[in-house]
Amino acid sequence: MLITIGVILLILWALGLITGYTFGWFIHVLLVAAIVLFLIRIIQGRNPIR
């Protein structure tokens, strides 16, 4: 499930870079949030992919 969210966020991030500055900041915030959640799962010792 985390992989699915990550892929969706990456696609939205890429679209944000292409479409301009209107929603670009929001996509970057979502991408950073996904990376932080991924790192928290790794630090806690859980499987980050599952």
KATA-V369914 format. One line per field, one symbol per residue. phi: phi as a letter, one per 20 degrees, with the letter a starting at -180 (. if undefined). psi: psi as a letter, one per 40 degrees, with the letter a starting at -180 (. if undefined). burial: # if it has 24 or more other ideal C-beta (glycine too) atoms within 12 Angstrom, else .. Layout:
# KATA-V369914
phi: ???
psi: ???
burial: ???
This chain:
# KATA-V369914
phi: .ffffffffffffffffffpefdgffffffffffffffffffffneffef
psi: ddddddddddddddddddeaededdddddddddddddddddddeeihed.
burial: ........#..##.............#..##..#................
